[in-house]
Amino acid sequence: MRMVAAVFLVILVIGLIGFVPFETVSTPRWRIQVVDSKGFPAENRRVVQFCENYTLSVDPCSEASDRVLVTDKNGIVEFSERHVRMSLWSRVFYSVVNALLIFAHGSYGTDAYVLTTGNAELKFDPNKPQPHILVLRETPQTQP
């Protein structure tokens, strides 16, 4: 009888621990240099970071105070690490729901990218080295 009670208590404690939220890194710190088509730094350029963790159905960038930054004189911005704080059971639930709905919206994992004026975009792929240079596309000149 004591053995059954001990096993029940252990299972109960493990089950309750699953409700304790913990934090994981969703997107690492990202330092980017924005340059024009000739490679010169683009100063005072507004850069916006977007990110989504599709597996857990959260957007770690939405509440970030540094989601929108302006490049310095060297064309550099640095976005801080993005975190997801969620319990184990929430992570399991959202992962299972997402796996069941994968055919409906087709997204899994983390997606992060930055945009700036000048029709330029830089994507982060967690399976590749982090890109650090965002090249602005040259805008066509209109003739009089």
N, C-alpha and C positions, 0 to 999 in steps of 0.2 A: 504493500500500500504506500509506503514512504517513497519507493522508487517511482511509482506512477505520479505522485504529487510532485516529486522533484523534476521529472520530465515535463509535466504540465507547466510548472513554474518556469523552467528554462524556455519552453516554447512561447509562453506568454511574454517573457522579458524580451526575447528576440523579436516577437511580433510588435511589441510596443516601441522598440528601438527603431523599427522601420518607419515610424511616424515622425522621427526627429529630423528636421531639415538639415541638410549639409550643402556646402558650396563647392562647385566645380568650375573650372575655367571653360568658358564657351568659345571665346575668341582671345588669343594672346595680344599683348601690347603690340601696336602696329605703328611704326615710324615710316612715313612716306615723304618723298621729295617730289613736288610737282614741278615739272619743267615744260617749257614750250617746245615746239617742233624742232627747234635748233639746239635744244639741250640746255638752255639758259633757265635758271630758277625763276619760277612764277611767284612773285611777291603779292601779298594781300589777296590771295585767292581763297574763296570760301569752299571748304571741303566738308562733305556730309558722309557719315558712316551709317550703313544699314547692316543689320545682322538679324538672323532668325535661326532658332534651333527648332527645326521642323519635327524632330523626334519627340521633343518634350513640349511642343506647342507654346514656346515662349519667345519673346523678342528682348534679349538682354540689352539692346541698344536704346530702346524706347525711352527709358528713364535716365539715361546717362547724361551728366552735365556737360560732358565733352563730346557729344555726338556731332556737333557742328563746330568746326575750328577754322581759323584763318591762317594761311601760310605766313611764315616769317620772311625776313629778307633773303634767306637762302631757299625759300620755297618749301620749307619743311613743316609738317604737322605730326603730332604724335598722339594717337588714341590709346587710352588706357585699356588694360585687360577687362574683358567683359565676363561676368560670372552669372551662373544660374544657381539659385538657392531653392532646393526642393527636397522633400523626403524621398526615401527609397520607394515607398509604396506609390507615391505620386509619379515617380519616374517610371516604375513598372507599368502603372495604369496607362499613362500617356504613350509610352512606347508600344504597348499592345494595341491601343486604339489606333495609333498611327500606322502600325503594321497592317491592321485590318482595312484601313482606308487608303493604303498606298496606291491603289489603282484609281481612286477618285481624284487625288491631287498630285500624286507622283513625286513627293518630296520626302526625303529622309536625311537626317544629319544636320550639320550646321552650314549656313550660307552667310558669308560676310563680304561686303564690297563697299567701296567709296566712290562717290560721284563729285564732280566739280563742273562749273560752267565751262563751256568750251567743248562740250560733247565728249568728255573723257570719263572712263570708268576703269577701276582696278578691282579685280576679284581676288579673294583669299580662298585658297584650296588647302584644307588641313593635310592633304596627302602630298603636297609639293612645298618647296621652299617658299617662304613668304615673300611676295613681291614688294619692292621698296620704291620704285620709280613710276610715277604717273605722268605720261606724256600727253600734253594737250594737242588736240588735232588742229591743224591749220585751217582757219576759216577762209573760204573762197572770197576773193576781193570782188566787189561789184564794180562794174565799169560804167562811167557816165554816159 
